[in-house]
Amino acid sequence: DLVSLEIPAGKLDPGEKPLDCAKRELSEETGYEADTWEHLTTTATSIGFSDELMHLYLATDLREGESHPDEDEFVRVGLYEPEEVRELMETTQRVDSKTVIALLVAEARTKQ
C-alpha cells in the first residue's frame, strides 16, 4: 500500500548548498544518481510561521544504485510517470505538497 508519494527531500546541513543536498538525498533515499540537474523553483513551506525554503530540482539521466535511507525512514522506491502522479493526486490525498509543486513546475516548463 502507498502511504505517501514524495520526491526525495531533506534538510540542508550547515553550509551545504541546495544542489548538493538534493544530490545527497536522491542517493540516500533512492540509490539513484543523476547526470543532469535543473533547478525548478524555490518555495516557502509555510510563510505564516516558518522561514524554511524548499529548493526543488529535476534530476534526469539517472543511474540506479543502492539506497541507504536514515534509520527512521521507511522508503519504497518507485518510478512514476507524470500521469500516474496526477491520478494519485485526484484519487487520494497521499501526494505531498513538494511533489505536487515540482510536478506542476516541471510540466509548465515543458509546455514553454
PyMOL commands that place a pseudoatom at each C-alpha (Angstrom):
pseudoatom trace, name=CA, resn=ASP, resi=1, chain=A, elem=C, hetatm=0, pos=[0.000, 0.000, 0.000]
pseudoatom trace, name=CA, resn=LEU, resi=2, chain=A, elem=C, hetatm=0, pos=[1.080, 3.544, -0.767]
pseudoatom trace, name=CA, resn=VAL, resi=3, chain=A, elem=C, hetatm=0, pos=[1.485, 5.531, 2.442]
pseudoatom trace, name=CA, resn=SER, resi=4, chain=A, elem=C, hetatm=0, pos=[2.501, 8.720, 0.653]
pseudoatom trace, name=CA, resn=LEU, resi=5, chain=A, elem=C, hetatm=0, pos=[4.174, 9.639, -2.603]
pseudoatom trace, name=CA, resn=GLU, resi=6, chain=A, elem=C, hetatm=0, pos=[7.056, 12.027, -2.115]
pseudoatom trace, name=CA, resn=ILE, resi=7, chain=A, elem=C, hetatm=0, pos=[10.050, 13.130, -4.106]
pseudoatom trace, name=CA, resn=PRO, resi=8, chain=A, elem=C, hetatm=0, pos=[13.344, 12.781, -2.196]
pseudoatom trace, name=CA, resn=ALA, resi=9, chain=A, elem=C, hetatm=0, pos=[13.991, 15.616, 0.234]
pseudoatom trace, name=CA, resn=GLY, resi=10, chain=A, elem=C, hetatm=0, pos=[15.877, 16.512, 3.355]
pseudoatom trace, name=CA, resn=LYS, resi=11, chain=A, elem=C, hetatm=0, pos=[17.268, 19.279, 5.463]
pseudoatom trace, name=CA, resn=LEU, resi=12, chain=A, elem=C, hetatm=0, pos=[20.324, 21.218, 4.427]
pseudoatom trace, name=CA, resn=ASP, resi=13, chain=A, elem=C, hetatm=0, pos=[23.391, 20.503, 6.516]
pseudoatom trace, name=CA, resn=PRO, resi=14, chain=A, elem=C, hetatm=0, pos=[25.140, 23.643, 7.848]
pseudoatom trace, name=CA, resn=GLY, resi=15, chain=A, elem=C, hetatm=0, pos=[26.923, 25.335, 4.933]
pseudoatom trace, name=CA, resn=GLU, resi=16, chain=A, elem=C, hetatm=0, pos=[25.558, 22.829, 2.400]
pseudoatom trace, name=CA, resn=LYS, resi=17, chain=A, elem=C, hetatm=0, pos=[24.422, 24.114, -0.990]
pseudoatom trace, name=CA, resn=PRO, resi=18, chain=A, elem=C, hetatm=0, pos=[20.867, 23.197, -2.030]
pseudoatom trace, name=CA, resn=LEU, resi=19, chain=A, elem=C, hetatm=0, pos=[22.011, 21.266, -5.114]
pseudoatom trace, name=CA, resn=ASP, resi=20, chain=A, elem=C, hetatm=0, pos=[24.487, 19.235, -3.050]
pseudoatom trace, name=CA, resn=CYS, resi=21, chain=A, elem=C, hetatm=0, pos=[21.675, 18.416, -0.612]
pseudoatom trace, name=CA, resn=ALA, resi=22, chain=A, elem=C, hetatm=0, pos=[19.396, 17.333, -3.476]
pseudoatom trace, name=CA, resn=LYS, resi=23, chain=A, elem=C, hetatm=0, pos=[22.100, 15.028, -4.849]
pseudoatom trace, name=CA, resn=ARG, resi=24, chain=A, elem=C, hetatm=0, pos=[22.755, 13.548, -1.399]
pseudoatom trace, name=CA, resn=GLU, resi=25, chain=A, elem=C, hetatm=0, pos=[19.075, 12.957, -0.667]
pseudoatom trace, name=CA, resn=LEU, resi=26, chain=A, elem=C, hetatm=0, pos=[18.407, 11.354, -4.060]
pseudoatom trace, name=CA, resn=SER, resi=27, chain=A, elem=C, hetatm=0, pos=[21.259, 8.921, -3.467]
pseudoatom trace, name=CA, resn=GLU, resi=28, chain=A, elem=C, hetatm=0, pos=[20.400, 8.203, 0.171]
pseudoatom trace, name=CA, resn=GLU, resi=29, chain=A, elem=C, hetatm=0, pos=[16.680, 7.695, -0.306]
pseudoatom trace, name=CA, resn=THR, resi=30, chain=A, elem=C, hetatm=0, pos=[16.557, 6.046, -3.732]
pseudoatom trace, name=CA, resn=GLY, resi=31, chain=A, elem=C, hetatm=0, pos=[20.053, 4.880, -4.635]
pseudoatom trace, name=CA, resn=TYR, resi=32, chain=A, elem=C, hetatm=0, pos=[19.823, 6.818, -7.896]
pseudoatom trace, name=CA, resn=GLU, resi=33, chain=A, elem=C, hetatm=0, pos=[22.375, 9.319, -9.134]
pseudoatom trace, name=CA, resn=ALA, resi=34, chain=A, elem=C, hetatm=0, pos=[21.745, 11.799, -11.931]
pseudoatom trace, name=CA, resn=ASP, resi=35, chain=A, elem=C, hetatm=0, pos=[23.973, 13.273, -14.597]
pseudoatom trace, name=CA, resn=THR, resi=36, chain=A, elem=C, hetatm=0, pos=[21.726, 16.278, -15.257]
pseudoatom trace, name=CA, resn=TRP, resi=37, chain=A, elem=C, hetatm=0, pos=[20.159, 18.611, -12.687]
pseudoatom trace, name=CA, resn=GLU, resi=38, chain=A, elem=C, hetatm=0, pos=[17.798, 21.520, -13.311]
pseudoatom trace, name=CA, resn=HIS, resi=39, chain=A, elem=C, hetatm=0, pos=[16.632, 23.916, -10.601]
pseudoatom trace, name=CA, resn=LEU, resi=40, chain=A, elem=C, hetatm=0, pos=[12.844, 24.070, -10.831]
pseudoatom trace, name=CA, resn=THR, resi=41, chain=A, elem=C, hetatm=0, pos=[11.946, 26.566, -8.116]
pseudoatom trace, name=CA, resn=THR, resi=42, chain=A, elem=C, hetatm=0, pos=[12.470, 27.622, -4.536]
pseudoatom trace, name=CA, resn=THR, resi=43, chain=A, elem=C, hetatm=0, pos=[9.350, 27.917, -2.433]
pseudoatom trace, name=CA, resn=ALA, resi=44, chain=A, elem=C, hetatm=0, pos=[8.451, 28.708, 1.175]
pseudoatom trace, name=CA, resn=THR, resi=45, chain=A, elem=C, hetatm=0, pos=[6.975, 25.802, 3.109]
pseudoatom trace, name=CA, resn=SER, resi=46, chain=A, elem=C, hetatm=0, pos=[4.685, 27.837, 5.367]
pseudoatom trace, name=CA, resn=ILE, resi=47, chain=A, elem=C, hetatm=0, pos=[5.272, 31.584, 5.370]
pseudoatom trace, name=CA, resn=GLY, resi=48, chain=A, elem=C, hetatm=0, pos=[2.990, 32.218, 8.357]
pseudoatom trace, name=CA, resn=PHE, resi=49, chain=A, elem=C, hetatm=0, pos=[5.260, 30.567, 10.898]
pseudoatom trace, name=CA, resn=SER, resi=50, chain=A, elem=C, hetatm=0, pos=[8.443, 29.304, 9.249]
pseudoatom trace, name=CA, resn=ASP, resi=51, chain=A, elem=C, hetatm=0, pos=[11.305, 30.735, 7.224]
pseudoatom trace, name=CA, resn=GLU, resi=52, chain=A, elem=C, hetatm=0, pos=[12.111, 27.323, 5.722]
pseudoatom trace, name=CA, resn=LEU, resi=53, chain=A, elem=C, hetatm=0, pos=[12.660, 27.242, 1.954]
pseudoatom trace, name=CA, resn=MET, resi=54, chain=A, elem=C, hetatm=0, pos=[12.404, 24.205, -0.324]
pseudoatom trace, name=CA, resn=HIS, resi=55, chain=A, elem=C, hetatm=0, pos=[14.718, 24.070, -3.301]
pseudoatom trace, name=CA, resn=LEU, resi=56, chain=A, elem=C, hetatm=0, pos=[13.218, 21.769, -5.920]
pseudoatom trace, name=CA, resn=TYR, resi=57, chain=A, elem=C, hetatm=0, pos=[15.250, 20.158, -8.692]
pseudoatom trace, name=CA, resn=LEU, resi=58, chain=A, elem=C, hetatm=0, pos=[14.583, 17.949, -11.687]
pseudoatom trace, name=CA, resn=ALA, resi=59, chain=A, elem=C, hetatm=0, pos=[17.101, 15.103, -11.911]
pseudoatom trace, name=CA, resn=THR, resi=60, chain=A, elem=C, hetatm=0, pos=[17.473, 13.315, -15.257]
pseudoatom trace, name=CA, resn=ASP, resi=61, chain=A, elem=C, hetatm=0, pos=[19.860, 10.878, -16.915]
pseudoatom trace, name=CA, resn=LEU, resi=62, chain=A, elem=C, hetatm=0, pos=[19.513, 8.620, -13.886]
pseudoatom trace, name=CA, resn=ARG, resi=63, chain=A, elem=C, hetatm=0, pos=[21.748, 5.716, -12.893]
pseudoatom trace, name=CA, resn=GLU, resi=64, chain=A, elem=C, hetatm=0, pos=[20.423, 3.105, -10.478]
pseudoatom trace, name=CA, resn=GLY, resi=65, chain=A, elem=C, hetatm=0, pos=[22.342, 2.258, -7.332]
pseudoatom trace, name=CA, resn=GLU, resi=66, chain=A, elem=C, hetatm=0, pos=[21.868, 1.126, -3.732]
pseudoatom trace, name=CA, resn=SER, resi=67, chain=A, elem=C, hetatm=0, pos=[19.723, 3.249, -1.421]
pseudoatom trace, name=CA, resn=HIS, resi=68, chain=A, elem=C, hetatm=0, pos=[20.748, 3.911, 2.162]
pseudoatom trace, name=CA, resn=PRO, resi=69, chain=A, elem=C, hetatm=0, pos=[17.961, 5.821, 3.927]
pseudoatom trace, name=CA, resn=ASP, resi=70, chain=A, elem=C, hetatm=0, pos=[18.212, 7.014, 7.527]
pseudoatom trace, name=CA, resn=GLU, resi=71, chain=A, elem=C, hetatm=0, pos=[17.133, 4.502, 10.182]
pseudoatom trace, name=CA, resn=ASP, resi=72, chain=A, elem=C, hetatm=0, pos=[13.849, 6.349, 10.774]
pseudoatom trace, name=CA, resn=GLU, resi=73, chain=A, elem=C, hetatm=0, pos=[12.961, 6.483, 7.067]
pseudoatom trace, name=CA, resn=PHE, resi=74, chain=A, elem=C, hetatm=0, pos=[10.831, 3.760, 5.531]
pseudoatom trace, name=CA, resn=VAL, resi=75, chain=A, elem=C, hetatm=0, pos=[11.202, 4.187, 1.800]
pseudoatom trace, name=CA, resn=ARG, resi=76, chain=A, elem=C, hetatm=0, pos=[9.892, 2.135, -1.098]
pseudoatom trace, name=CA, resn=VAL, resi=77, chain=A, elem=C, hetatm=0, pos=[11.400, 3.454, -4.310]
pseudoatom trace, name=CA, resn=GLY, resi=78, chain=A, elem=C, hetatm=0, pos=[9.230, 3.696, -7.393]
pseudoatom trace, name=CA, resn=LEU, resi=79, chain=A, elem=C, hetatm=0, pos=[9.291, 5.441, -10.734]
pseudoatom trace, name=CA, resn=TYR, resi=80, chain=A, elem=C, hetatm=0, pos=[6.079, 7.212, -11.722]
pseudoatom trace, name=CA, resn=GLU, resi=81, chain=A, elem=C, hetatm=0, pos=[5.039, 8.868, -14.949]
pseudoatom trace, name=CA, resn=PRO, resi=82, chain=A, elem=C, hetatm=0, pos=[3.528, 12.362, -14.552]
pseudoatom trace, name=CA, resn=GLU, resi=83, chain=A, elem=C, hetatm=0, pos=[0.097, 10.969, -15.499]
pseudoatom trace, name=CA, resn=GLU, resi=84, chain=A, elem=C, hetatm=0, pos=[0.321, 8.425, -12.663]
pseudoatom trace, name=CA, resn=VAL, resi=85, chain=A, elem=C, hetatm=0, pos=[1.154, 11.153, -10.159]
pseudoatom trace, name=CA, resn=ARG, resi=86, chain=A, elem=C, hetatm=0, pos=[-1.776, 13.242, -11.395]
pseudoatom trace, name=CA, resn=GLU, resi=87, chain=A, elem=C, hetatm=0, pos=[-4.101, 10.261, -10.994]
pseudoatom trace, name=CA, resn=LEU, resi=88, chain=A, elem=C, hetatm=0, pos=[-2.897, 9.746, -7.418]
pseudoatom trace, name=CA, resn=MET, resi=89, chain=A, elem=C, hetatm=0, pos=[-3.428, 13.459, -6.754]
pseudoatom trace, name=CA, resn=GLU, resi=90, chain=A, elem=C, hetatm=0, pos=[-7.023, 13.144, -7.948]
pseudoatom trace, name=CA, resn=THR, resi=91, chain=A, elem=C, hetatm=0, pos=[-7.903, 9.842, -6.274]
pseudoatom trace, name=CA, resn=THR, resi=92, chain=A, elem=C, hetatm=0, pos=[-6.054, 10.021, -2.939]
pseudoatom trace, name=CA, resn=GLN, resi=93, chain=A, elem=C, hetatm=0, pos=[-4.674, 12.590, -0.540]
pseudoatom trace, name=CA, resn=ARG, resi=94, chain=A, elem=C, hetatm=0, pos=[-1.330, 10.876, -0.429]
pseudoatom trace, name=CA, resn=VAL, resi=95, chain=A, elem=C, hetatm=0, pos=[0.847, 13.094, -2.610]
pseudoatom trace, name=CA, resn=ASP, resi=96, chain=A, elem=C, hetatm=0, pos=[2.773, 15.667, -0.607]
pseudoatom trace, name=CA, resn=SER, resi=97, chain=A, elem=C, hetatm=0, pos=[2.946, 19.349, -1.497]
pseudoatom trace, name=CA, resn=LYS, resi=98, chain=A, elem=C, hetatm=0, pos=[6.583, 19.486, -2.640]
pseudoatom trace, name=CA, resn=THR, resi=99, chain=A, elem=C, hetatm=0, pos=[5.870, 16.671, -5.089]
pseudoatom trace, name=CA, resn=VAL, resi=100, chain=A, elem=C, hetatm=0, pos=[2.824, 18.483, -6.459]
pseudoatom trace, name=CA, resn=ILE, resi=101, chain=A, elem=C, hetatm=0, pos=[4.764, 21.743, -6.825]
pseudoatom trace, name=CA, resn=ALA, resi=102, chain=A, elem=C, hetatm=0, pos=[7.691, 20.019, -8.560]
pseudoatom trace, name=CA, resn=LEU, resi=103, chain=A, elem=C, hetatm=0, pos=[5.341, 18.247, -10.980]
pseudoatom trace, name=CA, resn=LEU, resi=104, chain=A, elem=C, hetatm=0, pos=[3.447, 21.432, -11.857]
pseudoatom trace, name=CA, resn=VAL, resi=105, chain=A, elem=C, hetatm=0, pos=[6.617, 23.492, -12.414]
pseudoatom trace, name=CA, resn=ALA, resi=106, chain=A, elem=C, hetatm=0, pos=[8.277, 20.750, -14.490]
pseudoatom trace, name=CA, resn=GLU, resi=107, chain=A, elem=C, hetatm=0, pos=[5.163, 20.344, -16.642]
pseudoatom trace, name=CA, resn=ALA, resi=108, chain=A, elem=C, hetatm=0, pos=[4.862, 24.108, -17.130]
pseudoatom trace, name=CA, resn=ARG, resi=109, chain=A, elem=C, hetatm=0, pos=[8.458, 24.253, -18.353]
pseudoatom trace, name=CA, resn=THR, resi=110, chain=A, elem=C, hetatm=0, pos=[7.918, 21.530, -20.917]
pseudoatom trace, name=CA, resn=LYS, resi=111, chain=A, elem=C, hetatm=0, pos=[4.959, 23.499, -22.345]
pseudoatom trace, name=CA, resn=GLN, resi=112, chain=A, elem=C, hetatm=0, pos=[7.059, 26.620, -22.931]
for i in range(1, 112): cmd.bond("trace and resi %d" % i, "trace and resi %d" % (i + 1))
show_as sticks, trace
zoom trace
